[in-house]
Amino acid sequence: MAPQRLYVLQQLQRLNPTLQDGLQQPTREASTSAAAAEQHLLNPGSKEAQRWARELDNWLATNPGDWLSALYKLRLDEANIAGATTPDGTPTERLNNTRTLEPIPGESLHWLGLWRLNGGDPSGAVAALAQLVELRPWRHGSMLYLGEALLRTGNRTAAEVAFTRASHSSNPAFLRLLAQRVYQHNYWQEAVAVLQRSLELAPESIETLLALARLHWEVYDLTAAEGFCRRVLQNDPGNSEVRYLLNALPGRRGDAASHLAAVEEHYADLADPSSRLVSSIAMASLYVDTLTPEQTAQRHRDLCIPIEESVTPQPLETFGNNLNPDRALRIGLVSGDFHRQHPVNLFMLPLLQRLDPAQFPVTVFHTGTMHDEYTNRARQAASRWIEVHGLDDQAIHQRVRDQKIDVLIDLAGHTSSHRLGVFALRSAPVQATFLGYPHSTGLSRMDWLIGDPVVAPAEHAPLFSEGIAQLPGSVFCWSPVDDYPLPPARPAAAPLVFGSFNNIMKLTPRTIALWAAVLRELPGARLLLKAPSLADASVIARFRGLFAAEGIGPERLLLEGPEGLEAMMQRYGGVDIALDPTPYNGGTTTLQALWMGVPVIALAGGNFVSRMGASFLTALGRSEWIASDDAHYRAIARQLAEQLPALRSGRAELRHQMAASGLSDLEGYAAHFQGLLRRMWRHHCSGDPGRLLAAENETSLSAEP
């Protein structure tokens, strides 16, 4: 049996690497078969898995000593045992027999634990892997997976003990894996230390140098990241991975135009329409202030055409979903971002917790690897949770089809965890994009973009590859996941401070020129900029130079790096008026500023990404803070500066207004969202070719600023 042969080959090579050259390598068919077997073991309840279980029964009847087949059968049978989440939940005698057959003590428990973990059963994984603490305490891989399972069950202290035990490995490749996994759980300093140990064990390892470059890039230590990239190139001048990181560095330093140019050149050199650079180009184009909305929209379409042409979609007429427009609808969410500080989690988790499971049962197809208490909350709120991060697009497509999803919702767009290929395959009768990406995806097989009358007015239809489905009010609804007390009022004698806590790439040349003009007109004012990239000295120097060119000296700038979320929220106490950038408006940061009692000035632009601030302020009832052009923006800044004492004493009043507005009405928002899901399904059932589901009884901001 191909899966068993491949496994034995891998184990022999692991135990005795010197055998590698003398062993026959697996055929392509064997590798494909093994990959399919792995998916069956992660999803033992599937029809294909149960068919394999019956084949294993026949095999074991004549080959009872085949340990691996017995182990596979034990795992597949867990789907048929109610509540089977621990080894004691499987027949004890069969588990003991399997362990008697195993070639290495503890192998059965290790693999049962790993399959349970990757199959979405962390409690079952803990039950299996915890037994290895006594039996195989230095099986470092088992300790790594035990740590992950413990984290997913909420036992952070025990998880840290397991990770520490795993870090005693002397295998550089394993230490790289460990660093990657612990970083995904926010242990970034520990991840750096583990990678440094890996580098000590293998000082010239290209893989470890690359891992260090990626990690420092992720935590915005940009000078160190560039240094590791240069070390890689010294040892491997033709390394293809380094270019991806070096292309991204200009963006991390706040130069969106240079970043876009570098990525486009790389994309052209690769001549691969399915390259991961497609989404890098799409995303970068949102930040460049020299592109018109029409140019940005066309760029997205052009990038997605080859992707759609490279796959054969599920024909719409082959879906067997019941077309009753009023029945309960099976909703699918595709996301890897249900974790603490991610904006998708901040906005989607409260909504997920309020959807009616009787009318809108939700299946989350989780594409990510990070798990924390918020991931657990999302999992509890969903009717079904399926881990798919290790699957390719075709496999996820099949999982979605198996669940008979009616409306499949993308929550990533072109961000890092996206799986737009699943939507290109047409995995559900109705497909929509929501929350994760403030622009059209460019996919023609994405039926709807869920927006509102401000970010996606009807007259902007030519900018969208999707139809427009409008929620009344704002497409975002603010619900803080933690309690953030208001900071004390600033002293009367303190100078006026404008502020922005946005991603540094949003500070485009036009934005800097606009903000510098505001500062010139108010000579006593200062500007506080806070962003992860400002932890790097080279970025601080760059922005001081950019503002100096506009006549603003360094004494008027307060440039700060990142802090934890609670500390960052309190830092709004040092800001009197927040300035929204253009063309890429603030999203979460704007809502955070308003919640902390800070007024925000926003410029209404020409597409979704540049109209988010206007959407928030319209829903809040503060349209007087929305500017129609640069001169109007500066005028609003002067008017608010004249009201400084009232602004400083009015933080609580602004928070109360926000809490009482539609911008924070979660119950109403959930009801509207459910109503929109129902309207999208009825539209599908009716065969209506229309491309607009307009919000009813809502006044919208004019599409033209």
C-alpha positions as CSV (number, residue, x, y, z in Angstrom):
1,M,0.0,0.0,0.0
2,A,1.6,3.2,-1.2
3,P,1.0,5.3,2.0
4,Q,2.7,2.7,4.2
5,R,5.6,2.3,1.8
6,L,6.2,6.0,1.8
7,Y,6.0,6.3,5.5
8,V,8.5,3.5,6.1
9,L,10.9,5.2,3.7
10,Q,10.6,8.5,5.5
11,Q,11.1,6.8,8.9
12,L,14.2,4.9,7.7
13,Q,15.7,8.1,6.4
14,R,14.9,9.9,9.6
15,L,16.5,7.2,11.8
16,N,19.5,6.6,9.5
17,P,20.2,9.5,7.1
18,T,23.1,7.5,5.5
19,L,20.5,5.2,3.9
20,Q,19.0,8.0,1.9
21,D,21.1,7.5,-1.3
22,G,20.6,3.8,-1.4
23,L,16.8,3.8,-1.0
24,Q,14.4,3.8,-3.9
25,Q,12.6,7.1,-4.0
26,P,8.7,7.1,-3.9
27,T,6.9,7.4,-7.2
28,R,4.7,10.4,-7.9
29,E,1.7,8.1,-7.5
30,A,2.9,7.0,-4.1
31,S,3.4,10.5,-3.0
32,T,0.0,11.5,-4.2
33,S,-1.6,8.5,-2.5
34,A,0.2,9.4,0.8
35,A,-1.0,13.0,0.6
36,A,-4.6,11.7,0.1
37,A,-4.1,9.3,3.1
38,E,-3.0,12.2,5.3
39,Q,-6.1,14.2,4.5
40,H,-8.3,11.2,5.4
41,L,-6.5,10.9,8.7
42,L,-7.2,14.6,9.4
43,N,-10.9,14.1,8.4
44,P,-11.7,10.6,9.5
45,G,-15.4,11.1,9.1
46,S,-15.3,11.6,5.3
47,K,-16.7,9.1,2.9
48,E,-13.3,8.5,1.4
49,A,-11.8,7.9,4.8
50,Q,-14.4,5.4,5.8
51,R,-13.9,3.6,2.5
52,W,-10.2,3.3,3.3
53,A,-11.1,2.0,6.8
54,R,-13.0,-0.9,5.2
55,E,-10.0,-1.7,3.0
56,L,-7.8,-1.7,6.1
57,D,-10.1,-4.1,7.8
58,N,-9.6,-6.6,5.0
59,W,-5.9,-6.0,5.0
60,L,-5.5,-6.5,8.7
61,A,-7.4,-9.7,8.7
62,T,-4.5,-11.3,7.0
63,N,-1.7,-9.0,8.2
64,P,-2.4,-8.4,11.9
65,G,1.2,-7.4,12.6
66,D,1.2,-4.3,10.3
67,W,1.5,-1.6,12.9
68,L,1.0,1.4,10.6
69,S,-2.2,0.0,9.1
70,A,-3.5,-0.8,12.7
71,L,-2.7,2.8,13.7
72,Y,-4.5,4.2,10.6
73,K,-7.5,2.1,11.4
74,L,-7.5,3.2,15.0
75,R,-7.5,6.9,13.9
76,L,-10.2,6.4,11.2
77,D,-12.4,4.6,13.8
78,E,-12.4,7.7,16.0
79,A,-15.0,9.2,13.7
80,N,-17.4,6.4,14.7
81,I,-17.0,6.7,18.4
82,A,-19.1,9.4,20.1
83,G,-16.9,11.8,22.0
84,A,-13.7,10.0,21.1
85,T,-11.3,12.8,22.1
86,T,-8.8,10.8,24.2
87,P,-7.0,7.5,23.8
88,D,-9.3,6.1,26.4
89,G,-12.2,7.0,24.1
90,T,-10.9,4.5,21.6
91,P,-11.0,0.8,22.5
92,T,-8.2,0.5,25.1
93,E,-7.3,-3.0,24.0
94,R,-6.8,-2.0,20.4
95,L,-4.7,1.0,21.4
96,N,-2.5,-1.2,23.6
97,N,-2.2,-3.7,20.8
98,T,-1.2,-1.0,18.4
99,R,1.4,0.3,20.8
100,T,2.8,-3.2,21.2
101,L,3.4,-3.3,17.4
102,E,5.0,0.1,17.1
103,P,8.7,0.1,16.0
104,I,9.6,3.0,18.3
105,P,8.0,3.5,21.8
106,G,5.5,6.4,21.7
107,E,5.1,6.6,18.0
108,S,1.4,5.7,18.1
109,L,0.6,8.4,20.6
110,H,2.7,10.9,18.7
111,W,0.8,10.4,15.4
112,L,-2.6,10.1,17.0
113,G,-1.9,13.4,18.7
114,L,-0.6,15.1,15.6
115,W,-3.6,14.0,13.5
116,R,-6.0,15.1,16.1
117,L,-4.3,18.5,16.4
118,N,-4.2,19.1,12.7
119,G,-7.8,17.8,12.3
120,G,-9.1,20.3,14.8
121,D,-9.2,18.3,18.0
122,P,-6.7,20.0,20.4
123,S,-8.1,18.4,23.5
124,G,-7.7,14.9,22.0
125,A,-4.2,15.9,20.9
126,V,-3.3,16.9,24.5
127,A,-4.7,13.6,25.8
128,A,-2.4,11.6,23.4
129,L,0.7,13.8,23.5
130,A,0.8,14.5,27.2
131,Q,1.5,10.8,27.8
132,L,4.8,11.3,26.0
133,V,6.1,13.7,28.7
134,E,6.9,10.6,30.8
135,L,7.5,8.1,28.0
136,R,9.5,10.2,25.5
137,P,10.2,13.5,27.2
138,W,12.9,14.5,24.7
139,R,11.0,13.6,21.5
140,H,11.2,17.3,20.6
141,G,8.6,17.2,17.8
142,S,6.0,15.7,20.2
143,M,6.7,18.5,22.7
144,L,6.3,21.1,20.0
145,Y,2.9,19.7,19.0
146,L,1.9,19.3,22.7
147,G,2.7,23.0,23.2
148,E,0.5,23.9,20.2
149,A,-2.4,21.7,21.5
150,L,-2.1,23.2,25.0
151,L,-2.2,26.7,23.6
152,R,-5.4,25.9,21.6
153,T,-7.0,24.6,24.8
154,G,-6.1,27.7,26.7
155,N,-3.3,26.3,28.9
156,R,-0.6,28.8,28.1
157,T,1.6,28.0,31.1
158,A,1.9,24.3,30.3
159,A,2.4,25.1,26.6
160,E,5.4,27.3,27.4
161,V,6.9,24.4,29.4
162,A,6.4,22.1,26.4
163,F,7.9,24.6,24.0
164,T,10.9,25.1,26.3
165,R,11.5,21.3,26.3
166,A,11.3,21.3,22.5
167,S,13.9,24.0,22.3
168,H,16.6,21.7,23.6
169,S,16.8,20.0,20.2
170,S,20.2,20.1,18.5
171,N,18.6,19.7,15.0
172,P,18.9,23.1,13.2
173,A,16.0,22.3,10.8
174,F,13.7,21.4,13.7
175,L,14.7,24.5,15.5
176,R,13.6,26.5,12.5
177,L,10.3,24.8,12.5
178,L,9.9,25.5,16.3
179,A,10.8,29.2,15.8
180,Q,8.2,29.5,13.0
181,R,5.5,27.9,15.2
182,V,6.2,29.8,18.4
183,Y,6.3,33.1,16.5
184,Q,2.8,32.3,15.1
185,H,1.7,32.3,18.7
186,N,3.2,35.8,19.4
187,Y,6.4,34.5,21.0
188,W,8.6,36.5,18.7
189,Q,11.5,37.1,21.1
190,E,11.7,33.4,21.9
191,A,11.5,32.7,18.2
192,V,14.6,34.9,17.6
193,A,16.5,33.1,20.3
194,V,15.6,29.7,18.9
195,L,16.8,30.8,15.4
196,Q,20.0,32.1,16.9
197,R,20.7,28.7,18.4
198,S,19.9,27.1,15.1
199,L,22.5,29.4,13.4
200,E,25.1,28.5,16.1
201,L,24.6,24.8,15.2
202,A,24.9,25.5,11.5
203,P,26.6,29.0,11.0
204,E,26.4,29.0,7.2
205,S,22.8,27.7,6.9
206,I,21.0,29.6,4.2
207,E,17.6,28.4,5.5
208,T,18.3,29.8,9.0
209,L,19.6,33.1,7.7
210,L,16.5,33.4,5.6
211,A,14.3,32.5,8.6
212,L,16.0,35.2,10.6
213,A,15.6,37.7,7.8
214,R,11.8,36.9,7.6
215,L,11.3,37.1,11.3
216,H,13.1,40.5,11.7
217,W,11.1,41.7,8.7
218,E,7.9,40.6,10.5
219,V,8.7,42.4,13.7
220,Y,9.8,45.5,11.8
221,D,13.5,45.3,12.7
222,L,14.2,46.3,9.2
223,T,17.9,47.1,9.4
224,A,18.6,43.6,10.8
225,A,16.3,42.0,8.2
226,E,18.2,43.6,5.4
227,G,21.5,42.6,7.0
228,F,20.5,38.9,7.1
229,C,19.3,39.2,3.4
230,R,22.8,40.5,2.5
231,R,24.4,37.6,4.3
232,V,22.3,35.1,2.4
233,L,23.4,36.7,-0.9
234,Q,27.0,36.6,0.1
235,N,26.7,32.8,0.4
236,D,24.1,32.2,-2.3
237,P,24.1,35.1,-4.8
238,G,21.3,33.6,-6.8
239,N,18.9,33.0,-3.9
240,S,15.4,33.5,-5.2
241,E,13.7,34.0,-1.9
242,V,15.7,37.0,-0.8
243,R,14.3,39.1,-3.6
244,Y,10.8,38.8,-2.1
245,L,12.0,40.3,1.2
246,L,14.1,43.0,-0.4
247,N,11.2,44.0,-2.6
248,A,9.0,44.4,0.5
249,L,11.5,46.5,2.5
250,P,10.6,49.9,0.8
251,G,7.0,49.4,1.8
252,R,8.0,48.7,5.4
253,R,9.9,51.9,5.3
254,G,7.0,53.8,4.0
255,D,7.8,54.1,0.3
256,A,4.7,52.4,-1.4
257,A,5.6,53.5,-4.9
258,S,9.1,52.0,-4.8
259,H,7.7,48.8,-3.3
260,L,5.1,48.5,-6.1
261,A,7.7,49.1,-8.8
262,A,10.0,46.4,-7.3
263,V,7.2,43.9,-7.0
264,E,5.9,44.5,-10.5
265,E,9.5,44.1,-12.0
266,H,9.8,40.8,-10.1
267,Y,6.5,39.6,-11.3
268,A,7.4,40.4,-14.9
269,D,10.7,38.6,-14.6
270,L,9.0,35.5,-13.2
271,A,6.4,35.4,-16.0
272,D,4.2,33.4,-13.7
273,P,0.6,34.7,-13.6
274,S,-0.2,32.5,-10.6
275,S,2.7,33.9,-8.6
276,R,2.1,35.0,-5.0
277,L,3.3,38.4,-6.2
278,V,-0.2,38.9,-7.7
279,S,-1.7,39.8,-4.4
280,S,1.4,41.8,-3.4
281,I,0.9,44.0,-6.5
282,A,-2.8,44.3,-5.8
283,M,-2.3,45.3,-2.2
284,A,0.5,47.7,-2.9
285,S,-1.5,49.5,-5.5
286,L,-4.0,50.6,-2.9
287,Y,-1.3,52.8,-1.2
288,V,0.1,54.6,-4.2
289,D,-1.4,58.1,-4.5
290,T,-0.6,58.6,-8.2
291,L,-3.0,55.8,-9.3
292,T,-6.6,56.7,-10.1
293,P,-9.4,54.6,-8.7
294,E,-10.0,53.4,-12.3
295,Q,-6.4,52.4,-12.7
296,T,-6.3,50.5,-9.4
297,A,-9.5,48.6,-10.3
298,Q,-8.2,47.6,-13.7
299,R,-5.0,46.4,-12.2
300,H,-6.9,44.1,-10.0
301,R,-8.9,42.7,-12.9
302,D,-5.8,42.2,-15.1
303,L,-4.0,40.3,-12.3
304,C,-7.0,38.0,-11.6
305,I,-7.9,37.1,-15.2
306,P,-5.0,34.6,-15.6
307,I,-5.8,33.0,-12.2
308,E,-9.4,32.4,-13.3
309,E,-8.3,31.1,-16.7
310,S,-5.9,28.6,-15.1
311,V,-8.7,26.7,-13.3
312,T,-12.0,25.1,-14.3
313,P,-14.7,26.4,-12.1
314,Q,-17.5,24.2,-10.7
315,P,-20.4,24.9,-13.1
316,L,-23.1,26.8,-11.4
317,E,-25.8,24.5,-12.7
318,T,-24.2,21.5,-11.0
319,F,-24.8,22.8,-7.4
320,G,-27.6,20.8,-5.9
321,N,-28.4,23.3,-3.1
322,N,-32.1,23.6,-2.4
323,L,-33.3,26.8,-4.0
324,N,-36.0,27.5,-1.3
325,P,-35.3,31.2,-0.6
326,D,-36.6,31.1,3.0
327,R,-34.8,28.0,4.3
328,A,-31.9,28.0,6.7
329,L,-28.7,28.9,4.9
330,R,-25.3,27.2,5.3
331,I,-22.8,30.0,5.5
332,G,-19.0,29.4,5.0
333,L,-16.3,31.8,6.2
334,V,-12.8,31.4,4.8
335,S,-10.2,33.1,7.1
336,G,-7.0,32.5,9.0
337,D,-7.3,35.7,11.0
338,F,-9.4,34.9,14.0
339,H,-6.7,36.0,16.5
340,R,-6.3,38.8,19.0
341,Q,-5.2,42.0,17.2
342,H,-6.1,41.2,13.7
343,P,-8.8,43.6,12.3
344,V,-10.9,40.8,10.9
345,N,-11.1,39.2,14.3
346,L,-12.0,42.6,15.9
347,F,-15.0,43.0,13.5
348,M,-16.0,39.5,12.6
349,L,-15.9,37.7,16.0
350,P,-18.7,39.9,17.6
351,L,-20.8,39.4,14.5
352,L,-20.2,35.6,14.4
353,Q,-21.3,35.4,18.0
354,R,-24.6,37.0,17.1
355,L,-25.6,35.1,14.0
356,D,-28.7,32.9,14.5
357,P,-27.3,29.3,14.2
358,A,-30.8,28.0,13.4
359,Q,-31.2,30.2,10.3
360,F,-27.5,30.8,9.4
361,P,-25.3,27.9,10.7
362,V,-21.7,28.9,10.0
363,T,-18.8,26.7,9.0
364,V,-15.4,28.3,9.4
365,F,-12.7,27.0,7.0
366,H,-9.7,28.1,9.0
367,T,-6.7,28.8,6.8
368,G,-4.4,30.1,9.5
369,T,-1.9,28.7,11.9
370,M,-2.2,31.1,14.8
371,H,-4.5,30.1,17.7
372,D,-5.3,32.0,20.8
373,E,-8.2,32.6,23.1
374,Y,-10.0,34.6,20.4
375,T,-9.6,31.7,18.0
376,N,-11.2,29.6,20.6
377,R,-14.1,32.0,21.0
378,A,-14.6,32.0,17.2
379,R,-14.6,28.2,17.2
380,Q,-17.2,28.1,19.9
381,A,-19.4,30.5,18.0
382,A,-19.3,28.6,14.8
383,S,-21.5,25.7,14.1
384,R,-18.6,23.9,12.5
385,W,-14.8,24.5,12.4
386,I,-12.6,22.9,9.8
387,E,-8.8,23.3,9.8
388,V,-7.7,23.7,6.2
389,H,-4.4,25.6,6.4
390,G,-2.4,22.7,5.0
391,L,-4.7,22.0,2.1
392,D,-4.4,23.2,-1.5
393,D,-7.2,25.1,-3.2
394,Q,-8.7,22.0,-4.8
395,A,-8.8,20.2,-1.4
396,I,-10.5,23.2,0.3
397,H,-12.9,23.5,-2.6
398,Q,-13.9,19.9,-2.0
399,R,-14.3,20.5,1.7
400,V,-16.6,23.4,1.0
401,R,-18.6,21.3,-1.5
402,D,-18.9,18.4,1.1
403,Q,-20.5,20.9,3.5
404,K,-23.0,22.0,0.8
405,I,-22.3,25.7,1.6
406,D,-24.9,28.1,0.2
407,V,-23.0,31.4,0.7
408,L,-19.2,31.3,1.0
409,I,-17.6,34.5,2.3
410,D,-14.0,35.5,1.8
411,L,-12.5,37.5,4.8
412,A,-9.1,38.2,3.4
413,G,-9.1,39.6,-0.2
414,H,-5.5,39.9,-1.2
415,T,-4.0,39.9,2.3
416,S,-1.4,37.3,3.4
417,S,-3.7,34.5,4.5
418,H,-6.1,34.6,1.5
419,R,-7.3,31.6,-0.5
420,L,-8.9,33.4,-3.5
421,G,-8.1,30.3,-5.6
422,V,-10.9,28.6,-3.8
423,F,-13.3,31.2,-5.0
424,A,-11.9,31.1,-8.5
425,L,-12.9,27.4,-8.5
426,R,-16.5,28.5,-7.7
427,S,-16.9,26.6,-4.5
428,A,-20.4,27.7,-3.6
429,P,-23.5,29.0,-5.5
430,V,-23.1,32.4,-3.9
431,Q,-19.6,33.9,-3.1
432,A,-18.9,37.2,-1.4
433,T,-16.0,39.2,-0.1
434,F,-16.3,41.1,3.2
435,L,-14.2,43.0,5.8
436,G,-10.7,41.8,5.1
437,Y,-9.8,43.8,2.0
438,P,-11.1,47.4,1.3
439,H,-11.3,47.1,-2.4
440,S,-12.7,44.9,-5.2
441,T,-10.8,41.6,-5.4
442,G,-10.8,41.7,-9.2
443,L,-12.3,38.1,-9.4
444,S,-15.3,37.9,-11.7
445,R,-16.4,34.7,-9.9
446,M,-16.8,36.6,-6.6
447,D,-20.5,37.5,-6.8
448,W,-20.7,40.2,-4.2
449,L,-18.7,42.8,-2.4
450,I,-20.4,43.6,0.9
451,G,-20.1,47.3,1.5
452,D,-22.2,50.3,2.4
453,P,-23.6,53.3,0.6
454,V,-20.5,55.4,1.3
455,V,-17.6,53.0,0.6
456,A,-19.5,51.3,-2.3
457,P,-22.1,53.7,-3.8
458,A,-24.1,52.5,-6.8
459,E,-22.4,55.0,-9.1
460,H,-19.0,53.3,-8.3
461,A,-20.2,50.0,-9.8
462,P,-17.6,50.1,-12.7
463,L,-14.8,49.9,-10.0
464,F,-16.0,46.5,-8.8
465,S,-15.6,43.1,-10.4
466,E,-18.3,42.0,-8.0
467,G,-21.9,43.2,-7.6
468,I,-22.4,45.6,-4.7
469,A,-24.4,44.4,-1.6
470,Q,-24.9,47.3,0.7
471,L,-25.4,47.2,4.5
472,P,-27.1,50.2,5.9
473,G,-24.9,52.5,8.0
474,S,-21.3,51.5,7.9
475,V,-19.8,48.1,6.6
476,F,-17.8,48.1,9.9
477,C,-19.3,47.9,13.3
478,W,-17.1,48.8,16.3
479,S,-17.1,46.5,19.3
480,P,-14.0,46.7,21.5
481,V,-12.8,43.3,22.6
482,D,-11.4,44.6,25.9
483,D,-12.2,47.5,28.2
484,Y,-10.2,50.6,27.4
485,P,-10.7,53.4,30.0
486,L,-10.6,57.0,28.7
487,P,-7.3,58.8,29.5
488,P,-7.4,61.9,31.6
489,A,-7.9,65.3,29.9
490,R,-4.7,66.9,28.6
491,P,-3.6,70.0,30.5
492,A,-4.9,73.3,29.2
493,A,-1.4,74.6,28.6
494,A,-0.3,71.6,26.6
495,P,0.4,72.3,22.9
496,L,-2.1,71.0,20.3
497,V,-1.1,67.5,19.1
498,F,-2.3,65.9,15.9
499,G,-1.8,62.2,15.6
500,S,-1.9,59.1,13.4
501,F,-1.3,55.5,14.4
502,N,-1.6,54.1,10.9
503,N,0.6,51.7,9.0
504,I,3.6,53.8,7.8
505,M,3.0,52.9,4.1
506,K,-0.3,54.9,4.3
507,L,1.8,58.1,4.8
508,T,2.0,58.8,1.1
509,P,3.7,61.9,-0.4
510,R,0.2,63.5,-0.7
511,T,-0.6,62.7,2.9
512,I,2.7,64.2,4.1
513,A,2.2,67.3,2.1
514,L,-1.3,67.7,3.4
515,W,-0.3,67.2,7.0
516,A,2.7,69.5,6.7
517,A,0.3,72.2,5.4
518,V,-1.9,71.7,8.4
519,L,1.2,72.1,10.7
520,R,2.4,75.2,8.8
521,E,-1.0,76.9,9.3
522,L,-0.9,76.0,13.1
523,P,2.7,76.8,14.0
524,G,2.3,75.7,17.7
525,A,1.0,72.3,16.9
526,R,2.9,69.0,16.9
527,L,2.3,65.7,15.1
528,L,2.5,62.3,16.8
529,L,3.1,59.3,14.5
530,K,3.0,55.9,15.9
531,A,3.7,52.8,13.8
532,P,5.6,49.5,14.0
533,S,8.1,50.6,11.4
534,L,9.1,53.6,13.5
535,A,10.9,51.2,15.8
536,D,13.6,51.3,13.1
537,A,16.1,54.2,13.1
538,S,16.3,54.3,9.3
539,V,12.5,54.8,9.0
540,I,12.6,57.6,11.6
541,A,15.4,59.3,9.6
542,R,13.5,59.0,6.4
543,F,10.3,60.6,7.7
544,R,12.1,63.4,9.4
545,G,13.7,64.1,6.0
546,L,10.3,64.0,4.2
547,F,8.8,66.5,6.7
548,A,11.9,68.7,6.6
549,A,11.4,69.0,2.9
550,E,8.0,70.4,3.6
551,G,9.3,72.9,6.1
552,I,8.5,70.9,9.3
553,G,11.4,70.6,11.7
554,P,12.1,67.4,13.8
555,E,11.1,69.3,17.0
556,R,7.5,69.3,15.9
557,L,7.4,65.5,15.3
558,L,6.9,62.8,17.8
559,L,7.8,59.5,16.2
560,E,7.1,56.3,18.2
561,G,7.3,52.6,17.6
562,P,4.8,49.9,18.6
563,E,3.4,49.0,22.0
564,G,0.9,46.5,23.2
565,L,-2.7,47.1,22.4
566,E,-3.7,48.4,25.9
567,A,-0.7,50.8,26.0
568,M,-1.4,52.0,22.5
569,M,-5.0,52.8,23.2
570,Q,-3.9,54.8,26.2
571,R,-1.4,56.7,24.1
572,Y,-4.4,58.4,22.4
573,G,-4.5,60.4,25.6
574,G,-1.6,62.4,24.0
575,V,-3.5,63.2,20.9
576,D,-6.1,66.0,20.5
577,I,-7.1,65.5,16.8
578,A,-6.4,62.4,14.6
579,L,-5.5,62.9,10.9
580,D,-6.7,60.3,8.4
581,P,-4.3,59.5,5.6
582,T,-5.1,59.3,1.9
583,P,-5.6,57.4,-0.4
584,Y,-5.6,54.5,2.0
585,N,-7.7,55.6,5.0
586,G,-7.4,54.3,8.5
587,G,-9.7,51.5,9.4
588,T,-9.3,50.0,12.8
589,T,-7.1,52.9,13.9
590,T,-9.8,55.5,13.0
591,L,-12.4,53.6,15.1
592,Q,-9.9,53.2,17.9
593,A,-9.2,57.0,17.9
594,L,-12.9,57.8,18.0
595,W,-13.6,55.3,20.8
596,M,-10.8,57.0,22.8
597,G,-12.6,60.3,22.4
598,V,-10.4,61.8,19.6
599,P,-12.1,63.5,16.7
600,V,-10.8,62.4,13.2
601,I,-10.5,64.4,10.0
602,A,-11.0,62.3,6.9
603,L,-10.8,63.1,3.2
604,A,-13.5,61.4,1.1
605,G,-11.8,59.9,-2.0
606,G,-12.9,58.0,-5.1
607,N,-13.0,54.3,-4.1
608,F,-13.6,52.0,-1.1
609,V,-10.2,52.3,0.4
610,S,-10.3,56.1,0.4
611,R,-13.9,56.4,1.7
612,M,-13.7,54.3,4.9
613,G,-13.2,57.4,7.1
614,A,-16.2,59.0,5.5
615,S,-18.3,55.9,6.1
616,F,-17.4,55.9,9.8
617,L,-18.0,59.6,10.3
618,T,-21.3,59.5,8.4
619,A,-22.6,56.6,10.6
620,L,-21.4,58.5,13.7
621,G,-23.3,61.6,12.7
622,R,-20.1,63.7,12.4
623,S,-20.2,64.5,8.7
624,E,-18.7,67.9,9.5
625,W,-15.3,66.2,9.9
626,I,-15.4,64.8,6.3
627,A,-13.4,66.9,3.9
628,S,-14.2,67.2,0.2
629,D,-10.6,68.3,-0.8
630,D,-7.3,69.3,0.7
631,A,-8.3,72.9,1.4
632,H,-11.4,71.7,3.2
633,Y,-9.3,69.3,5.2
634,R,-7.0,72.1,6.4
635,A,-10.1,74.3,7.2
636,I,-11.6,71.5,9.4
637,A,-8.2,71.2,11.2
638,R,-8.2,75.0,11.9
639,Q,-11.8,74.9,13.1
640,L,-11.2,72.0,15.5
641,A,-8.0,73.7,16.8
642,E,-10.2,76.7,17.8
643,Q,-12.3,74.2,19.8
644,L,-9.4,72.7,21.6
645,P,-10.6,73.1,25.3
646,A,-14.0,71.7,24.4
647,L,-12.4,68.7,22.6
648,R,-10.2,67.9,25.5
649,S,-13.1,67.9,28.0
650,G,-15.4,66.2,25.6
651,R,-13.8,62.8,25.2
652,A,-16.5,61.0,27.3
653,E,-19.2,62.8,25.2
654,L,-17.7,61.5,21.9
655,R,-17.5,58.0,23.2
656,H,-21.1,58.1,24.4
657,Q,-22.2,59.4,20.9
658,M,-20.3,56.6,19.3
659,A,-21.7,53.9,21.6
660,A,-25.2,55.2,20.9
661,S,-24.8,55.4,17.1
662,G,-25.2,52.8,14.4
663,L,-21.4,52.6,14.3
664,S,-21.6,50.5,17.5
665,D,-25.1,48.9,17.3
666,L,-24.0,45.3,17.1
667,E,-27.5,43.8,17.5
668,G,-28.8,46.0,14.6
669,Y,-25.7,45.3,12.6
670,A,-26.1,41.5,13.0
671,A,-29.8,41.8,12.0
672,H,-28.9,43.8,8.9
673,F,-26.1,41.3,8.0
674,Q,-28.5,38.4,8.3
675,G,-31.0,40.2,6.2
676,L,-28.4,40.9,3.5
677,L,-27.4,37.2,3.4
678,R,-31.0,36.3,2.9
679,R,-31.3,38.9,0.1
680,M,-28.2,37.5,-1.7
681,W,-29.7,34.0,-1.5
682,R,-33.1,35.1,-2.8
683,H,-31.3,37.0,-5.6
684,H,-29.6,33.8,-6.6
685,C,-32.7,31.7,-6.4
686,S,-34.6,34.1,-8.6
687,G,-32.0,34.2,-11.3
688,D,-32.0,38.0,-11.2
689,P,-29.0,39.3,-13.2
690,G,-28.9,42.6,-11.3
691,R,-25.6,43.6,-9.7
692,L,-26.8,45.9,-6.9
693,L,-28.5,45.1,-3.6
694,A,-29.0,48.6,-2.3
695,A,-29.4,49.5,1.4
696,E,-32.9,50.6,2.0
697,N,-34.0,53.9,3.7
698,E,-30.4,55.1,4.0
699,T,-29.0,58.4,2.9
700,S,-25.5,58.1,1.4
701,L,-22.6,60.5,1.0
702,S,-22.3,61.7,-2.6
703,A,-19.9,59.6,-4.6
704,E,-18.1,62.7,-5.8
705,P,-16.0,64.4,-3.1
